């Protein structure tokens, strides 16, 4: 039966047989051809990791885990109602934050705590969601006694992308600088643009993030600074790395129309906004860019990555997003030492993956736990552009279940 959402396989657990599941297609399951699939473990959330979780699930083999994309992969509609299990219907969460919110709502968390996100009219019934994909860590919601736990899955990095490659503008963007030692006060040109809204001059060209006309006053060149949609884990991660709390007026999550910023919503890791705006730059997951270049759900639309100069060290060094001969060619995988890196996660209920707990769920643990299903698919993780956590480059290995990554103690 055909499904309009992306579906992922789950491993066979201890001889438990399951229906064969492929991306968008379910075989051997009775029911009308147009019906939604019925799966055991249901996941929602992050755009960043939706494809790699799909791929890793496919590689595992037989199973019934459904990992639902952040937006409808066919119509591109946001927040349409999905029915991933019998007796379950809810608005599709778009991004990490909304995915985690929906997971908590499915855990019967009071609406006053897990408040509905924008356009969420149909909330999930209890038990309808089993995990949420997240491209950011617990952040300020961290609690050593929290009900939920973020389980590390892979390594990612986030850089700047634009529509320029091999021209003078690309050379200037490759010279943007970043100070990793202090997001709030660092003097990198990227921070001065995004955090402070200041003009910066690179190779004789002055860029003004608060100017939209061409030319700007004083002859500056406009630069349009984009961030992904609200609820995006990449959005919150990017803002934190640039020392930004309240989003200032010069940052935009809707596209420039030629007269204002009332165009379509900016989806993370989708180059449409840059294709339509030669003055635009936006954060872009390097792993997602590599994954899309490798033929997985390519939606770059001509987006190209840029280097960042590390001004937090002396002498300054250029940090390239790719391990190949960048920027001459855009080959090679993720540079695992890029200046702005992060772990990506799957979020589940802590007690269900805590061995020895009365509520322990062996099936859930076998998918997300250390040395288990998803973590065993190294070649797939690399194919989708992400790095491995075998050596704990940011402090955790794949599948680690630790109190420091628990969250939402009030739940």
C-alpha positions in Angstrom: 0.0 0.0 0.0 1.3 3.4 -1.0 2.0 6.0 1.6 2.7 9.7 1.1 5.2 9.9 3.9 8.6 8.4 4.2 8.7 5.1 6.1 11.7 3.4 7.6 12.4 -0.2 8.4 13.3 -1.4 11.9 15.5 -4.3 12.8 14.1 -7.7 13.5 14.3 -8.0 17.3 14.9 -11.4 18.9 13.0 -13.3 16.1 10.1 -10.9 16.0 8.8 -11.1 12.4 7.7 -7.9 10.7 6.3 -6.6 7.5 8.7 -5.6 4.8 8.8 -1.8 4.7 10.4 0.5 2.2 10.5 4.2 1.6 6.9 5.1 0.9 5.9 1.5 0.2 4.7 -1.3 2.5 4.6 -4.9 1.2 2.6 -7.8 2.7 0.3 -5.8 4.9 -3.4 -6.2 4.4 -5.6 -3.2 3.8 -6.7 -0.7 1.1 -4.0 0.5 -1.2 -4.4 4.2 -0.1 -4.3 3.5 3.6 -1.7 4.9 5.9 0.8 2.3 7.2 0.5 0.8 10.6 3.9 0.7 12.4 5.1 -0.3 15.8 7.6 2.4 16.7 6.8 5.9 15.3 9.3 8.8 15.1 8.9 12.4 14.0 10.9 15.6 14.2 14.2 16.8 12.7 14.7 17.6 9.0 18.4 17.1 9.5 18.4 13.5 10.4 15.2 12.3 8.7 17.1 10.9 5.7 19.9 9.1 7.6 17.4 7.5 10.0 15.4 6.4 7.0 18.5 4.9 5.4 19.8 3.3 8.6 16.4 1.7 9.1 16.3 0.4 5.6 19.8 -1.1 6.0 18.8 -2.9 9.2 16.2 -5.0 7.4 12.8 -6.2 8.4 10.9 -4.1 10.9 8.1 -1.8 11.6 9.6 1.5 12.6 8.0 4.5 10.9 10.2 7.6 10.7 8.0 10.4 9.4 9.5 13.3 7.5 9.3 16.9 8.8 7.1 17.9 5.8 5.1 15.8 3.4 7.8 14.6 1.0 5.4 14.7 -2.0 3.2 17.8 -1.5 5.7 19.7 0.7 2.8 20.6 2.9 3.5 21.5 6.6 1.6 20.2 9.6 -0.9 18.1 7.6 -2.6 15.4 9.7 -0.9 12.0 9.7 -2.1 8.7 11.0 1.0 6.5 11.8 -0.8 4.1 14.0 -4.4 2.8 14.3 -6.3 5.2 16.6 -3.7 7.9 16.2 -3.9 11.2 14.2 -2.0 14.4 14.7 -0.4 17.3 12.9 3.0 16.3 11.4 5.7 18.1 13.5 8.2 20.1 11.5 11.7 20.1 13.0 13.4 19.0 16.2 11.5 21.2 18.6 8.1 20.4 17.3 9.0 16.7 17.2 10.1 16.7 20.9 6.9 18.6 21.8 4.7 16.1 20.1 6.6 13.2 21.8 6.0 14.8 25.2 2.3 15.3 24.4 2.1 11.6 23.4 3.5 10.9 26.8 0.4 12.6 28.3 2.3 15.7 29.5 0.0 18.4 30.4 -0.8 20.9 27.6 0.2 23.7 30.0 3.8 22.3 29.9 4.1 20.8 26.4 2.1 23.6 24.8 0.9 23.1 21.2 3.1 24.5 18.4 1.8 26.8 15.7 -0.8 25.1 13.6 -1.0 22.1 15.9 -4.7 21.6 16.1 -4.8 17.8 16.3 -2.5 16.7 19.2 -1.2 13.1 19.3 -3.1 10.6 21.4 -1.2 9.0 24.3 1.3 6.4 23.1 1.2 7.5 19.4 4.9 8.6 19.2 7.8 6.5 20.4 10.8 8.7 19.5 11.7 12.2 18.2 14.7 13.0 16.0 16.6 16.0 17.2 19.5 18.0 15.8 20.1 19.8 19.0 20.8 18.7 22.6 18.5 19.3 25.6 19.9 22.9 26.1 18.2 24.7 28.9 15.8 21.9 29.4 18.5 19.5 30.7 17.7 17.8 33.9 19.6 14.8 35.4 16.2 13.4 36.6 14.3 14.3 33.4 11.7 11.9 32.0 13.2 12.0 28.5 16.7 11.2 27.3 18.6 12.4 24.1 20.5 9.5 22.7 23.5 10.5 20.5 23.4 9.0 17.0 26.0 10.7 14.8 28.3 13.7 14.2 27.3 16.7 12.2 28.6 20.2 11.6 26.9 23.4 10.4 28.4 26.0 8.1 27.3 28.8 5.8 25.8 28.3 2.4 24.9 30.6 -0.5 24.3 30.3 -4.3 27.9 31.4 -5.1 30.7 29.1 -6.1 34.0 30.0 -7.8 33.3 33.7 -8.1 34.4 36.8 -6.1 31.4 36.6 -3.8 32.2 33.0 -3.0 35.8 33.9 -2.2 34.6 36.7 0.2 32.1 34.3 1.9 34.9 31.7 2.3 36.8 34.4 4.2 34.0 34.9 6.8 35.4 34.4 10.3 34.2 32.9 13.5 35.4 33.0 17.1 34.5 29.7 18.8 35.9 30.8 22.2 33.0 33.2 23.0 29.8 33.2 21.0 28.4 36.3 22.8 31.4 38.6 22.4 33.5 37.0 19.7 34.6 39.4 17.0 34.3 37.1 14.0 32.7 38.7 10.9 30.0 36.0 10.9 29.1 36.9 14.5 29.2 40.7 13.8 26.7 40.1 10.9 24.3 37.7 12.5 24.6 38.7 16.2 25.2 42.4 15.9 23.8 43.4 12.5 27.0 45.3 11.8 28.6 45.9 8.4 31.7 44.0 7.7 34.3 44.5 4.9 35.9 41.5 3.3 38.5 41.8 0.4 37.4 45.4 -0.1 33.6 44.7 -0.3 31.4 46.0 2.5 28.4 43.9 3.4 25.4 45.4 5.2 22.9 43.0 6.8 20.3 45.7 7.4 20.2 47.0 3.9 17.9 45.6 1.2 18.2 48.2 -1.6 21.0 48.0 -4.1 23.3 49.8 -3.7 23.1 50.5 0.0 23.9 53.8 1.5 27.6 54.4 1.2 28.0 51.8 -1.6 27.7 48.7 0.6 26.4 45.4 -0.7 23.3 43.9 0.9 23.6 40.5 2.5 20.4 38.8 3.5 20.8 36.6 6.6 18.5 33.6 6.9 17.7 31.2 9.6 15.4 28.1 9.4 11.8 27.9 10.4 10.8 28.2 14.0 11.0 24.8 15.8 14.1 23.8 13.8 16.9 22.3 15.9 19.4 23.8 13.5 17.8 27.2 14.1 18.3 27.0 17.9 21.8 25.5 17.5 22.9 28.2 15.1 21.5 31.0 17.3 23.3 29.6 20.3 26.6 29.3 18.5 26.3 33.0 17.5 25.3 34.2 20.9 21.8 35.2 19.9 18.8 35.1 22.3 16.0 37.1 20.9 16.0 36.9 17.1 16.8 40.4 15.8 15.1 42.2 12.9 17.9 41.5 10.5 17.5 37.7 10.6 14.8 36.2 8.5 12.9 32.9 8.4 10.9 33.9 5.3 12.2 34.5 1.8 13.0 37.8 0.3 10.4 38.6 -2.4 12.2 41.5 -4.0 10.3 44.0 -1.8 10.0 42.3 1.6 10.6 39.2 3.6 7.0 37.8 3.3 7.9 35.0 1.0 7.8 31.2 1.7 9.1 29.8 5.0 12.8 28.9 5.1 13.1 25.2 5.5 16.4 24.0 6.9 18.9 22.4 4.5 16.8 23.3 1.5 18.6 25.6 -0.9 15.4 27.1 -2.4 15.8 30.3 -0.4 19.3 30.8 -1.8 18.4 29.9 -5.3 15.9 32.7 -5.3 18.2 35.3 -3.5 21.8 35.8 -4.7 22.3 38.1 -1.7 21.3 35.4 0.8 23.3 33.2 3.1 22.0 30.6 5.5 23.2 27.9 7.9 23.3 24.5 6.3 24.1 21.1 7.8 27.3 19.9 6.2 26.2 16.3 6.6 22.9 17.0 4.9 24.7 18.8 2.1 27.0 15.7 1.5 24.0 13.4 1.8 22.1 15.3 -0.8 25.2 15.5 -3.1 25.3 11.7 -2.7 21.8 11.5 -4.2 19.7 11.3 -1.0 16.7 13.6 -1.3 18.6 16.3 -3.1 17.1 19.7 -2.4 20.2 21.9 -2.5 19.0 23.8 -5.5 22.4 25.2 -6.2 23.4 25.8 -2.6 27.2 25.8 -2.0 29.1 25.5 1.3 31.7 28.0 2.5 34.7 27.9 4.8 35.0 29.8 8.1 38.3 31.4 9.4 38.9 30.5 13.0 40.0 33.7 14.7 40.0 32.0 18.1 43.5 30.7 17.5 46.8 32.3 16.5 47.6 32.3 13.7 44.1 32.2 12.3 43.4 29.0 10.3 40.7 28.3 7.7 38.2 25.6 8.6 36.8 23.9 5.5 33.4 22.1 5.6 34.6 19.2 3.4 37.6 16.9 3.7 38.4 17.1 0.0 40.2 19.8 -2.0 37.7 22.5 -1.0 37.0 25.1 -2.3 38.5 24.1 -5.7 36.1 21.2 -5.8 33.3 20.1 -3.6 34.3 16.5 -3.1 34.9 14.6 0.0 32.9 14.0 3.1 32.2 16.0 6.3 35.3 17.5 7.8 35.0 16.0 11.3 37.1 18.8 12.8 35.0 21.7 11.3 34.8 24.7 13.6 31.1 24.4 14.4 30.1 20.8 15.2 27.3 19.0 17.0 25.9 15.7 17.9 22.5 14.7 16.6 20.1 12.6 18.7 17.0 10.5 19.0 14.8 11.3 22.0 13.0 8.6 23.9 11.5 8.1 27.3 14.3 7.4 29.7 12.7 4.6 31.7 12.1 2.6 28.5 15.8 2.4 27.7 17.0 2.1 31.3 18.0 -1.6 31.7 16.5 -2.9 34.9 13.6 -0.4 35.0 10.2 -2.0 35.3 9.1 -0.1 32.1 12.1 -1.2 30.1 11.3 -1.7 26.4 13.7 -4.2 24.9 12.4 -3.4 21.4 13.1 0.4 21.8 16.5 -0.3 23.3 17.4 -2.6 20.5 17.0 0.2 18.0 18.6 3.1 19.8 20.8 1.7 22.6 24.7 1.4 22.6 25.9 -1.1 20.0 22.4 -1.7 18.8 20.5 -1.3 15.6 21.0 2.2 14.3 24.5 2.5 15.8 25.6 -0.6 13.9 25.1 1.0 10.5 28.3 2.9 10.2 28.6 2.7 6.4 25.1 4.1 6.0 25.7 6.9 8.4 28.8 7.9 6.4 26.9 7.5 3.1 24.4 10.1 4.4 27.2 12.5 5.1 27.4 12.2 8.9 30.4 11.3 11.0 30.8 8.5 13.5 30.9 8.9 17.3 33.1 5.9 17.9 35.9 8.1 19.4 33.4 10.4 21.2 34.6 13.6 19.4 32.1 15.7 21.4 32.0 13.6 24.5 29.5 10.8 23.7 29.5 7.6 21.7 26.5 6.4 19.6 23.7 5.1 21.8 25.1 6.5 25.1 22.3 6.8 27.7 23.5 9.3 30.3 21.8 11.5 32.9 23.6 14.6 31.5 21.4 14.2 28.3 18.1 13.8 30.1 15.6 16.6 29.9 12.3 18.0 31.1 12.3 17.2 34.8 8.9 18.8 35.2 7.3 16.1 33.1 
